[in-house]
Each structure stands twice: as structure tokens, then as C-alpha cells.
Amino acid sequence: MKSHHFIAVILVFMFIGVSSGNAQQTAEQLYQSALYKEEIEGELDAAIKIYEKIIKQYPENRPVSAKSLLHSGICKERLGMKEAQKSYELVVRDYTDQSDIVAQAKVRLAVLGNPPDKKGFVTRRILQDATGVEGRLTSDGRYITGLNLEKGDVYQFDINSGQKSVIKNTGPWREIEQESMFQVLSPDGKQIVYDSYTKDWDPQLIIRNLDGSEIRALFSDKDSVFYPFDWSSDLKLLVGLLGNNNSFSLSLISTTDGSVRVLMDIPSGLFMFEKASFSPDGKFVAFSYVRDSDPPNGDIFLVTSDGRNEIVVAGHPSEDQLIGWTPDGKNLLFRSDRSGTWDIWSVRITNGRQQGDPELLKKDFGYYPEVCGIAPDGSFYYRVSTPSGGLYNGTVDLETGKILTSPSKVATRYTGPPASLLWSPDGRYLVYLSQRGGIGPGKSILTIRSVSTGGEKVLSPDLRFVNQISWAPDGHSIIALGITGKESAIFRIDIETSAITKLAGQAKFNPHLSPDGKTLVFLKGGVMLITKLDLETGKESEIIKSAFSYDISPDGKEAVFSSKDVIKTIPLSGGEPKVLCSGLAQNYRLKWTGDGRNIIARAISNYDNEPSKIWRIAVQDGNSLQLDISVPKMISFALNPDNKNFVYSVSEESKSELWVMENFLPK
């Protein structure tokens, strides 16, 4: 997992409209705070106290009380307390109306009664500082190798010697490549494949040697995109998702000629699909995704490499996530919350069929550790990272670009740098994502901060993931890309109640709502077109092709966007684009000022340590002025509608460790 990225007075932690204590918090708010203590901060004793408070104060809220009692037991179990069993027994006895929670408690009781025999099982830390160790374990178990998106270099870590090295990229590398979402190392550790875009932002799939030589576009189609997940052991095929017209198919692509063969349709969005993996003999493909059910759940599937005989593996009304095959191809490993915590399980596969019940291999492994791979001897390598960074506030003279008040660090509720900083239209509130990363609990926490009090309110929409946020013009809701248990879509999130309203379906990104609330402007996935949607009629109108970052004017009449190094505006009603300026940078993050007179353009650099460059660009004549704000590792920047106060977040060195588990695979 990669790390991500006001006043000189320490601000008090508090929720907006809520006292500093917990007395006025709802049961669900208390439960979420306890869950964060348990799963993110690891403060189990503190979590137990909150869970027990919920059980005592909110007995009438049986769903939350049942979950609290279950998690109180889980915390006690992790602390080695015998009282854990009593908690599970009380769940089974007193909450018969909460069937899902009771089922989890029964699994925990079964585990306590029959602990797995792990003679010789060892967990050890290999590196206390695993900075630069990213990617996938080679099939021979010798290296962990990954593509660095800044320059296209390949980072390599030698397991035996403990040495880190860099394979320099001698081939071409463009800033567009930084937008790549999926990179997959070949089993022999000699090639890498990744999704990318052409100079006109048409999707393509790139394959090359580690040093950048013999680079070629394996697949390119302006109307389709291919996201790779795994190579076959003979290096002849890739398995991945083929996206076309807002639908996805599990597909194979030839590494020789780029020909595509569709295996089966996937009734789920891109972000609901978790992984796909060839069996070592190449006869089967295992994959997992969250599918539409009641309640939605994640399942693991197995299909022959010709797309036939699909079966569900280790089916259970929980969330299961595929990890991969054991080196001998006899078992599938998966991560599951079926016991109430995220554990590693194994299920035996023979001739494409499940044999027996799943076996628990490692309790409390967690949701966030990044699995690097399994060596031929069964050693299981993974990384654990803790983000570091912060939020800063200052003031600037927008006319001269000079700093008026030097930036100072602002205390925030959660560790790590907040992302997607945005001021409300009236400048009274700041919204941001308190955590950023994968999809799941504790990620992308939507937080609203009061300028006057410094209090933070954490929204709790019924979404697994929130990203690409913007304010609704009325300042009462947030427009966001969100993921439910079954789909990716655009939602309106009420800032008072956290209630969600679906505005549009999948394959739509970077949403903005017009001032009258009748038109949604977004970036159409794959083809990268600024598009507007009439929310009353459902009619879509394509405006123009754009890079990923764009914004609409406060009056909703124009959009600002970039193409290569050129920044332009265009009427949303139609017409020709107007060039504002060019040559400042190759990639930008763009935002209109609250008065509509200027554009704030922040350069996106290839290099983490390169100081930020931010310009004020006049909409009327395109004159640009660089602001005197130069900060390395900047993640996000936002100028208040008063055109004076600003905030930014930075990523600092994160703690990252490399671990291995040995002698834990099933015999």
C-alpha cells in the first residue's frame, strides 16, 4: 500500500453540532468510532470500552448492539482474554433476530473450540523500513518487483541478500503513464504490462521489458479498455477485464498478437471486481467480485480457461477476496470476514472442483496488508504500511502571489494526509477524505471541517468507497463517485444526515452539479470526454475530450480543462474552446476561483520531492502568475472563495514494513 498524501493555534477535536463528549452521539456514530479504534488504530482496550458503552446505553438498537457485542469479543480474543468466548455466547443466546451477527459469532466459537494446528508456523519481519519495496513476488521467490509510476523505473528487492536495486527505464515514459491503475509483472520477472492512454487519451495496454526496451501497444481501442490482472505461466495469455459501453467482461488477451477472447460477462463495475488469477497449469481462472445479492457479498469463482463450468468456491454470506493459488495449484487462498475479522482461509481444489470445507490459516490478518506473493516453498510475503502527513493552512495575496501568513499545521482527527480538499461555496466549511487508498472499511472517510470552530464531522454514507468529490452549489450536499455493495455510481450525499441519492450510473468520473441542480457534468470513463447529463430527461451530451482534471465555472456556464500542456475553457452549451495559456506544465489539477475570475492551476510532477508549482490564471486574458507556495510532496490544494485563505496537504515518509509467514500453508 502506498502512502498518500488556520491558525497557529491547536484546534480542538469535535464534531460539528456535537459536544466534545460522546453523550449526544448516536449508536451508529459510536460504533463507527469504536470500529476505527479496533481496525485502524489497533487500540483494542479503548474499542472495548466504547462497544460496552453502546450495549449499555442503546439496548433498543439491536443491530448495533449485536455488532458491538460481537466486536467486543473479537477485541478480547485478540488480547488473549478468555472473556471473548462469553461475548460470543451472549450474541448467540440474546440476539437470535440478528442472524448474520449470530452466524459470525458461531464461527468464532468454532474457531476457539478447534484452534488450527500450526506446528512450526512462523511470522517474522524482514524489513523494518520497506520503503521502495513494492509490487509482486517473482515466481521463483527471489525478488519483489514493481513499476514506479513516476519515471517508469522498476524497483527490485532481493529476498536473500536484502538489497534494493533500480532497473532504469531506457524507453519512453510520459506523464500520462502516471494514470495507470493496473501493472502486472510476468511470472519470469522479465516483462511488465500496464494500462495506459495514447496522447489523445484513448485507452491502450502496454507491454515491455523491465528496462523499457521492446515496448509496444498490445491493445488499443478508443471505445474499449483492458485492465490486466495476471499472466499465464507460459506467458502466452493475460487475463483481465475488458470494458466496453459501461459493461465489463472477464477476458483473455494474447501477448503475441493482442487478440481478445471473452470468457464471460461480469455483472459488476470495475471497482467491485477484485482479482483474477490463472491456475499454475493454466487450465482454470479464479476470480472474485462483489455481486448483487441481499445483502451484497463478495464471492470467489472458478471457471475453465475457455470460459465454461463457472462455480462458486467457498460460498458464504460474507465478503471473500481472492488472494491466489498455492504454488502447487492444489489450493486457493482467500481473505474473508466470515468470522467477524479479516482472516486468511484456504480451500482445496481438484479438477476444478472444491473439495471439503475451507480451512482457517491465519486469524486477524487484516484488510489492508498488501500481499506480495507466495514463494515455491510456501513462504507468504506481505507489506504493512502506515501513512504519514498532514494538513496546513495559510493566507496569500492573490494579486501579487505573495504569502501573507506562513502555513502552519492543522490538527486533524485521523493520521495521514487528507485528500481532495474542497471549500464549501460560502467558504465556511472544508471537506476532505481523511483516508485514501483501497476500497473497504476505514478508507476514504468523508470529513467536513468547520472554519469557525475547527470541529470535524465524519459523514457515514452507506457506501463502501467515496472519491472524486465536489460540493453541490447549494452547499448542503456533496457530489461524489461512490461504491455500494453492488455498483459504482454518482451519488449526492447529504451533509446533515449522510443520506445518499443516486444521480447517475457507472463509468462516470469527476462529477459536478450545475447551479440549478438539473445538469450533472462528468468525465466519461475510458474515452475521457467531458459530458453533461440532463437529470430530468436522461439525455447525455458530449462536450470535448479532456485530461482527467477539469472544473466547471461557479455560474455553470463553462468548463476549464487541459489538453497536453494547454489550458482551455469551453462553453457547456456548445462552441469552440478558448486557449487560456500553455507551457506551464504537462499535467494540471484545475479549479475555478469562487468569483469566477481566475483559474488555480497546480502542476502535477513526475517527482515526489519536486516543490509544488501553483498559478493564478486570469479567465479574461489568460495572464498567469505563479503563487509563492512551493512545497514538496503536495497531495491537494484548495483556495477559499475569499481568495485569501488556502489549505494544502502533504505526504510525509510513511512507515512501511515487509513481513513473511512461513510453514502455514495446508499440507
C-alpha positions in Angstrom: 0.0 0.0 0.0 1.4 3.3 -0.9 1.3 6.2 1.5 -0.9 9.2 0.5 -0.6 12.0 0.8 -5.9 28.0 10.0 -4.3 29.5 12.5 -1.2 28.9 14.6 -3.4 27.6 17.4 -4.0 23.9 18.1 -7.7 23.4 17.2 -10.0 21.3 19.4 -11.3 17.9 18.1 -15.1 17.9 18.0 -17.9 17.1 15.7 -20.0 20.0 14.2 -23.1 20.5 16.3 -22.0 17.8 18.8 -20.5 18.3 22.2 -16.9 17.2 22.9 -18.2 14.1 24.7 -20.0 11.1 23.3 -23.3 11.5 25.2 -25.1 13.0 22.2 -23.7 10.7 19.6 -25.9 8.1 18.0 -25.3 4.4 18.5 -24.1 4.1 14.9 -21.6 7.0 15.3 -20.2 5.4 18.5 -20.0 2.1 16.7 -18.0 3.6 13.8 -15.6 5.3 16.2 -15.1 2.0 18.1 -14.5 0.2 14.8 -11.9 2.7 13.8 -10.2 2.3 17.2 -10.2 -1.5 16.6 -9.4 -1.9 12.9 -7.3 1.2 12.0 -5.6 2.4 15.2 -5.4 -1.0 16.9 -6.4 0.4 20.3 -8.4 -2.7 21.4 -8.9 -1.7 25.0 -10.4 1.7 24.0 -12.6 0.0 21.4 -13.9 -2.5 24.0 -14.9 0.4 26.3 -16.9 2.1 23.5 -18.6 -1.2 22.5 -19.6 -1.9 26.1 -21.0 1.7 26.3 -23.1 1.1 23.2 -24.5 -2.2 24.6 -25.4 -0.5 27.9 -26.8 2.8 26.5 -28.6 1.6 23.4 -30.1 -1.9 24.1 -33.1 -1.0 21.9 -30.9 -0.6 18.8 -30.4 -4.4 18.5 -28.5 -4.4 15.2 -25.8 -2.1 16.5 -25.8 -3.7 20.0 -25.3 -7.1 18.4 -22.4 -5.9 16.3 -20.9 -4.2 19.3 -21.1 -7.3 21.4 -19.5 -9.4 18.6 -16.6 -6.9 18.1 -16.1 -6.6 21.9 -15.5 -10.4 21.8 -13.2 -10.1 18.8 -11.1 -7.4 20.6 -10.9 -9.6 23.7 -9.9 -12.6 21.6 -7.1 -10.6 20.0 -5.9 -9.6 23.5 -5.9 -13.2 24.6 -8.8 -12.7 27.1 -10.9 -15.7 28.0 -14.0 -13.4 28.2 -14.1 -13.5 24.4 -16.0 -16.8 24.4 -18.6 -15.3 26.8 -19.3 -12.4 24.4 -19.9 -14.8 21.5 -22.1 -17.0 23.6 -24.2 -13.9 24.6 -24.6 -12.9 20.9 -25.9 -16.4 20.0 -28.2 -16.5 23.1 -29.6 -13.0 23.2 -29.7 -11.8 19.5 -31.4 -14.6 17.7 -33.1 -11.9 15.5 -29.7 -10.8 14.1 -28.9 -13.9 12.0 -25.8 -12.5 10.2 -24.2 -11.5 13.5 -25.1 -14.8 15.2 -23.6 -16.7 12.3 -20.3 -14.8 12.7 -20.3 -15.5 16.5 -20.8 -19.2 15.9 -17.8 -19.2 13.5 -15.7 -17.5 16.2 -16.9 -20.0 18.8 -16.0 -22.9 16.5 -12.5 -21.4 15.9 -12.0 -21.1 19.7 -13.1 -24.7 20.2 -10.9 -26.1 17.5 -7.8 -23.9 17.0 -5.8 -24.8 13.9 -2.7 -26.8 14.3 0.1 -24.7 13.1 3.2 -26.5 14.3 6.3 -24.7 13.1 4.3 -21.7 11.9 6.4 -18.5 12.0 5.7 -14.9 11.3 8.7 -12.6 11.1 9.6 -9.1 9.9 12.1 -9.0 7.1 12.4 -5.2 6.8 11.6 -2.5 9.3 11.9 0.0 6.6 10.3 -1.3 3.4 10.3 2.0 1.5 10.7 1.3 -2.2 9.7 -2.4 -1.9 6.6 -2.6 -3.9 4.9 -4.9 -6.4 4.8 -8.7 -6.9 7.0 -11.6 -5.9 8.6 -13.3 -8.9 7.6 -16.9 -9.4 11.0 -18.2 -8.2 10.5 -16.4 -4.9 13.8 -14.4 -5.3 12.6 -10.8 -5.9 9.8 -8.4 -5.2 9.5 -6.3 -8.3 7.2 -3.3 -9.1 6.8 -0.5 -11.6 7.4 3.0 -10.3 4.9 5.4 -12.0 7.0 8.5 -11.6 9.7 7.6 -14.1 8.8 4.1 -15.4 11.8 2.6 -13.5 11.4 -0.8 -11.9 12.2 -1.3 -8.2 13.6 -4.7 -7.2 14.2 -6.2 -3.8 16.4 -9.3 -3.4 14.8 -11.6 -0.8 18.0 -13.4 0.0 20.5 -10.6 0.2 18.1 -7.9 1.4 19.4 -5.5 -1.3 17.3 -3.0 -3.1 18.0 -2.0 -6.7 16.6 0.0 -9.5 16.3 -1.1 -13.1 16.3 2.2 -15.0 13.8 2.8 -17.7 15.6 3.3 -21.0 12.4 3.6 -23.0 9.8 6.4 -23.4 7.8 7.5 -20.4 5.0 10.1 -20.5 3.1 11.8 -17.7 0.0 10.1 -19.0 1.5 6.8 -17.7 1.1 8.1 -14.2 -2.6 7.5 -14.6 -2.1 3.7 -14.9 -4.2 1.7 -12.5 -3.1 -1.9 -13.1 0.5 -3.1 -13.6 1.3 -6.9 -13.7 4.8 -8.5 -13.6 5.3 -11.6 -15.7 5.9 -14.8 -13.8 9.6 -15.0 -15.0 10.1 -11.4 -13.8 11.3 -10.2 -17.2 8.3 -8.2 -18.6 5.6 -5.9 -17.3 2.2 -5.0 -18.6 0.1 -2.0 -17.7 -2.9 0.0 -18.8 -2.2 3.5 -20.3 -3.5 6.1 -22.8 -2.5 7.5 -26.1 -1.6 11.2 -26.5 -5.3 11.7 -27.4 -6.4 9.9 -24.2 -7.6 6.8 -26.0 -7.0 3.7 -23.7 -4.3 1.2 -24.6 -2.4 -1.7 -23.0 1.4 -1.5 -22.9 3.8 -4.4 -22.7 7.6 -4.0 -22.3 10.8 -5.4 -20.8 11.7 -4.2 -17.3 14.3 -1.8 -18.6 11.7 -0.3 -21.0 13.0 -2.0 -24.1 10.8 -3.7 -26.7 7.9 -1.6 -25.7 4.7 -2.0 -27.7 1.0 -1.4 -27.5 -0.6 -4.8 -27.1 -4.2 -3.5 -27.3 -5.6 -0.1 -28.3 -9.3 0.7 -28.9 -10.8 4.2 -28.5 -14.1 2.6 -27.3 -12.7 -0.2 -25.1 -10.3 -0.6 -22.3 -8.4 -3.7 -21.0 -7.3 -3.9 -17.3 -4.8 -6.7 -16.8 -4.7 -8.9 -13.6 -2.5 -11.9 -14.3 -0.2 -13.8 -16.8 -0.5 -17.4 -17.7 2.6 -19.4 -16.6 3.6 -19.9 -20.3 3.5 -16.1 -20.8 1.1 -16.5 -23.8 -2.0 -15.0 -22.3 -3.2 -12.3 -19.9 -6.4 -12.4 -18.0 -8.2 -9.1 -17.2 -11.3 -7.0 -17.6 -12.5 -5.8 -20.9 -14.6 -2.6 -20.5 -16.9 -1.5 -23.3 -20.1 0.6 -23.2 -20.2 0.7 -19.4 -20.1 -3.1 -19.1 -17.2 -5.4 -18.3 -16.2 -8.9 -19.3 -13.6 -11.3 -18.0 -11.4 -11.8 -21.0 -8.1 -13.2 -22.2 -5.7 -11.4 -24.5 -2.8 -12.9 -26.5 0.6 -11.5 -25.6 1.7 -12.3 -29.2 -0.9 -10.6 -31.4 -3.2 -8.8 -28.9 -6.3 -10.8 -30.0 -9.0 -10.9 -27.3 -11.3 -13.7 -26.2 -14.2 -13.0 -23.9 -14.8 -15.7 -21.2 -17.9 -14.3 -19.5 -19.7 -11.1 -18.6 -19.2 -9.7 -15.2 -22.4 -8.2 -13.7 -20.4 -5.7 -11.6 -18.5 -2.5 -12.0 -14.7 -2.2 -12.3 -14.2 -1.3 -8.6 -16.3 -4.3 -7.5 -14.0 -6.7 -9.3 -11.2 -7.6 -7.0 -8.8 -10.1 -8.7 -8.3 -12.8 -11.3 -5.6 -15.4 -11.3 -4.5 -18.3 -13.6 -4.0 -21.7 -12.0 -0.4 -22.8 -12.3 -1.3 -25.3 -15.1 -3.3 -22.6 -16.9 -6.5 -24.7 -17.1 -8.5 -22.5 -14.7 -9.1 -18.9 -13.8 -10.1 -17.9 -10.3 -11.6 -14.5 -9.6 -13.6 -12.6 -7.1 -16.0 -9.7 -7.1 -18.9 -8.2 -5.1 -22.1 -9.3 -6.7 -25.7 -8.1 -6.3 -27.4 -10.1 -3.5 -29.3 -9.3 -0.4 -27.2 -8.3 1.4 -24.5 -7.8 -1.3 -21.5 -10.1 -0.7 -18.1 -10.9 -2.3 -17.7 -14.4 -3.7 -14.8 -16.4 -5.3 -15.5 -18.0 -8.6 -13.7 -20.6 -10.7 -14.0 -21.0 -14.4 -12.1 -23.1 -17.0 -9.8 -21.1 -19.2 -12.3 -21.5 -22.1 -15.0 -19.7 -20.1 -17.1 -22.8 -19.2 -18.1 -24.5 -16.0 -18.3 -21.5 -13.7 -18.7 -22.4 -10.0 -18.7 -20.5 -6.7 -15.9 -21.5 -4.3 -16.3 -21.5 -0.5 -19.6 -19.8 -0.8 -20.7 -17.9 2.3 -22.9 -14.8 3.1 -19.7 -12.8 3.9 -17.1 -10.9 1.9 -14.5 -13.2 0.4 -11.5 -11.8 -1.6 -9.2 -13.9 -3.7 -5.5 -13.9 -2.8 -4.3 -16.6 -5.3 -3.3 -20.2 -5.8 -0.8 -22.0 -3.8 2.3 -22.8 -5.8 1.3 -26.5 -6.3 -2.1 -25.4 -7.6 -4.0 -27.6 -5.1 -5.5 -24.8 -3.0 -6.9 -21.3 -3.3 -6.2 -18.8 -0.6 -8.6 -16.0 0.2 -9.2 -13.3 2.7 -12.6 -13.3 4.4 -14.6 -11.6 7.1 -16.8 -14.6 7.8 -15.6 -14.9 11.4 -16.0 -11.2 12.1 -12.4 -10.2 11.4 -10.4 -10.4 8.2 -8.6 -13.8 8.2 -6.8 -15.9 5.6 -8.6 -19.1 4.6 -7.7 -22.0 2.2 -9.9 -24.3 0.1 -8.7 -27.4 -1.7 -9.4 -27.6 -5.5 -9.2 -30.8 -7.5 -10.0 -30.8 -11.2 -11.8 -27.5 -10.9 -14.0 -28.6 -8.0 -14.0 -27.7 -4.3 -13.0 -30.5 -2.0 -14.3 -30.2 1.6 -14.8 -27.1 3.7 -12.5 -24.1 3.8 -9.7 -24.2 6.4 -8.7 -21.2 8.6 -5.0 -20.5 8.1 -4.3 -17.1 9.8 -6.7 -15.3 12.1 -6.8 -11.5 12.2 -4.6 -11.0 9.2 -6.4 -7.7 8.5 -8.0 -6.0 5.5 -5.1 -3.7 4.5 -1.8 -5.7 4.4 -0.7 -5.9 0.8 0.1 -9.4 -0.4 3.3 -9.6 -2.5 3.1 -13.3 -3.3 3.8 -16.9 -2.3 7.3 -18.4 -2.9 7.7 -22.0 -4.2 8.5 -23.1 -0.6 5.2 -21.7 0.6 6.6 -18.5 2.2 3.9 -15.8 2.2 5.2 -12.3 1.8 3.2 -9.1 2.6 3.7 -5.4 3.3 2.1 -3.3 6.1 2.1 0.5 5.7 1.1 3.4 7.9 0.5 6.7 6.1 2.0 9.9 7.4 1.4 13.5 6.5 -0.8 16.5 7.4 -3.0 19.4 6.6 -1.6 23.0 6.5 -3.3 26.5 6.4 -2.1 29.9 5.4 -3.1 33.1 3.6 -2.0 34.5 0.2 -2.3 37.8 -1.7 -3.8 36.5 -5.0 -2.9 39.7 -6.9 0.8 39.5 -6.1 1.1 35.8 -5.3 3.0 36.6 -2.1 2.4 34.7 1.2 0.7 36.8 3.9 0.6 34.2 6.6 3.1 31.3 6.6 1.4 27.9 6.5 1.0 26.1 9.8 0.0 22.5 10.5 -3.6 21.9 11.5 -4.6 19.1 13.9 -6.9 16.5 12.3 -8.8 13.6 13.8 -7.1 10.9 11.7 -3.5 10.3 11.0 -2.2 10.7 7.4 -2.6 13.4 4.9 -6.2 14.3 3.9 -7.0 14.3 0.2 -9.4 16.0 -2.2 -9.6 19.3 -0.2 -12.6 21.4 -1.2 -14.1 24.6 0.3 -17.9 25.0 0.5 -19.3 27.6 -1.8 -19.7 30.0 1.2 -16.2 29.3 2.5 -17.4 28.2 5.9 -16.6 24.5 5.6 -13.8 22.4 4.3 -14.5 18.9 3.0 -11.8 16.2 2.5 -11.1 12.5 2.6 -9.4 11.6 5.8 -8.1 8.4 4.5 -7.2 7.4 0.9 -6.5 4.1 -0.6 -8.2 0.8 -1.3 -11.9 0.0 -1.1 -13.1 -1.1 2.3 -13.6 -0.1 6.0 -11.6 2.8 7.2 -10.8 4.1 3.8 -11.9 7.4 2.2 -13.6 8.8 5.3 -15.6 11.8 4.2 -14.9 14.6 6.7 -16.3 18.1 7.0 -14.4 20.7 9.0 -15.9 24.0 10.4 -13.7 27.0 9.8 -15.1 28.9 12.8 -14.7 26.1 15.4 -12.2 23.7 13.8 -14.6 20.9 14.6 -14.7 17.8 12.3 -17.9 15.9 11.4 -17.4 12.5 9.9 -20.2 11.6 7.4 -21.3 8.0 7.3 -23.0 7.4 3.9 -24.0 3.8 3.1 -21.1 3.4 0.7 -18.0 1.2 0.7 -15.9 3.8 -1.0 -16.1 7.6 -1.7 -13.8 9.5 -4.1 -13.8 12.4 -6.7 -15.9 14.7 -4.6 -17.3 18.2 -5.3 -19.7 20.5 -3.5 -23.3 20.9 -4.7 -23.8 24.6 -5.4 -26.3 25.0 -2.5 -23.6 23.8 0.0 -26.0 21.3 1.6 -24.6 18.1 -0.1 -21.6 16.5 -1.6 -21.5 15.0 -5.1 -19.2 12.0 -5.3 -18.2 8.9 -7.1 -19.4 6.2 -4.7 -19.4 2.4 -4.5 -22.2 0.5 -2.9 -22.2 -3.3 -2.3 -23.0 -3.8 -5.9 -22.2 -0.9 -8.2 -20.1 2.2 -8.8 -22.2 5.3 -9.4 -22.5 9.1 -8.8 -24.3 10.0 -5.6 -25.5 13.1 -3.8 -24.6 12.8 0.0 -26.5 15.0 2.4 -24.0 16.6 4.8 -26.5 16.7 7.7 -27.9 13.1 7.5 -25.4 11.3 5.3 -28.3 10.1 3.2 -27.4 9.2 -0.3 -29.3 9.7 -3.6 -28.1 8.1 -6.8 -27.7 10.6 -9.7 -26.1 8.6 -12.4 -24.7 5.1 -13.2 -21.2 3.7 -13.6 -18.3 4.8 -15.9 -18.7 8.4 -14.9 -16.0 10.3 -13.1 -15.2 13.7 -11.5 -18.8 14.8 -11.2 -20.0 18.4 -10.8 -23.6 19.6 -10.4 -24.9 22.7 -12.1 -26.1 25.6 -10.0 -29.8 24.8 -10.8 -29.3 21.2 -9.8 -30.6 19.9 -13.2 -27.4 19.0 -15.0 -24.6 16.7 -14.0 -21.3 17.3 -15.7 -18.8 14.4 -15.6 -15.9 12.8 -17.3 -16.9 9.7 -19.4 -14.7 6.8 -18.5 -12.3 5.3 -21.0 -12.9 7.9 -23.7 -12.1 10.8 -21.3 -14.9 13.1 -22.6 -16.4 16.0 -20.6 -20.1 15.1 -20.8 -23.2 16.6 -19.4 -26.3 14.7 -18.3 -29.8 16.2 -18.1 -31.1 14.7 -14.8 -34.7 15.2 -15.8 -34.6 13.7 -19.3 -31.6 11.4 -19.0 -30.1 12.9 -22.2 -26.3 12.9 -22.5 -24.3 15.5 -24.5 -20.6 15.1 -25.1 -18.6 18.4 -24.9 -14.9 17.7 -25.5 -12.0 15.4 -24.8 -10.0 16.3 -21.7 -7.3 15.2 -19.4 -8.5 13.8 -16.1 -8.7 17.1 -14.2 -11.3 19.7 -15.1 -13.8 22.0 -13.3 -17.0 24.0 -14.1 -17.4 27.7 -13.5 -19.4 28.9 -10.5 -22.2 30.0 -12.8 -22.3 26.6 -14.5 -21.8 28.0 -18.0 -18.2 27.0 -18.8 -15.7 24.2 -18.1 -11.9 24.6 -17.8 -9.8 21.7 -18.9 -6.3 20.8 -20.2 -5.0 19.0 -23.3 -1.3 18.2 -23.0 0.3 21.4 -21.7 -2.6 23.7 -22.9 -5.3 25.0 -20.5 -8.6 25.9 -22.2 -12.1 26.9 -21.4 -15.3 25.9 -23.3 -19.0 26.8 -23.1 -21.0 23.9 -21.7 -23.8 24.9 -24.1 -21.5 24.1 -27.0 -19.0 26.0 -29.1 -15.3 26.2 -29.7 -12.7 26.1 -26.8 -10.7 29.1 -25.9 -7.0 28.8 -25.1 -6.0 30.5 -21.8 -2.3 29.6 -21.7 0.2 26.9 -22.4 3.6 25.6 -21.5 3.3 26.0 -17.7 3.4 22.2 -17.1 2.4 18.9 -18.7 -0.3 17.9 -16.3 -2.5 20.0 -14.0 -5.1 20.0 -11.3 -7.6 22.8 -12.2 -10.0 24.7 -10.0 -12.1 27.8 -10.7 -12.0 30.6 -8.0 -15.2 31.4 -6.2 -15.7 34.7 -8.0 -15.2 33.1 -11.5 -12.4 35.5 -12.4 -9.4 33.1 -12.2 -8.3 29.6 -12.6 -6.0 28.0 -10.0 -3.7 25.5 -11.8 -1.4 23.2 -9.9 1.3 21.3 -11.8 1.4 17.5 -11.3 5.0 16.5 -11.3 6.8 13.2 -12.1 8.9 13.6 -9.0 7.7 13.4 -5.4 10.3 15.7 -4.0 9.9 18.4 -6.6 8.3 21.5 -5.0 4.8 22.3 -6.0 4.0 25.0 -8.7 0.7 26.8 -8.5 -0.5 29.5 -10.8 -3.4 32.0 -10.8 -4.6 32.4 -14.4 -7.0 35.2 -15.3 -10.0 33.9 -17.2 -10.4 37.2 -19.2 -6.9 37.4 -20.8 -5.0 34.2 -19.7 -2.3 36.0 -17.9 -0.6 33.7 -15.4 1.1 34.4 -12.0 2.9 31.8 -10.0 2.0 31.8 -6.4 4.7 31.8 -3.7 3.6 28.4 -2.5 6.4 25.8 -3.0 6.0 22.6 -1.1 7.4 19.1 -1.9 5.0 16.1 -1.9 1.9 18.1 -2.1 -1.2 16.0 -2.4 -4.0 18.5 -2.6 -4.5 22.3 -2.6 -7.6 24.5 -2.2 -8.1 28.3 -2.2 -11.0 29.6 -0.1 -13.7 31.6 -2.0 -12.4 34.7 -0.2 -9.4 34.3 -2.5 -7.1 34.6 0.6 -7.1 31.6 2.9 -5.7 28.4 1.5 -5.1 24.8 2.7 -2.9 22.1 1.3 -2.0 18.5 2.4 1.4 16.8 2.1 2.6 13.2 2.2 5.4 12.6 4.5 7.5 9.4 5.0 5.3 6.6 5.9 6.1 3.6 8.0 6.3 0.5 5.8 7.4 -3.0 6.8 7.9 -6.3 4.9 6.8 -9.5 6.7 6.7 -13.2 5.8 4.7 -16.1 7.1 6.3 -19.5 6.9 5.0 -23.1 7.3 1.4 -22.1 7.3 0.1 -23.4 4.0 -2.1 -26.6 4.1 -0.2 -29.9 3.6 
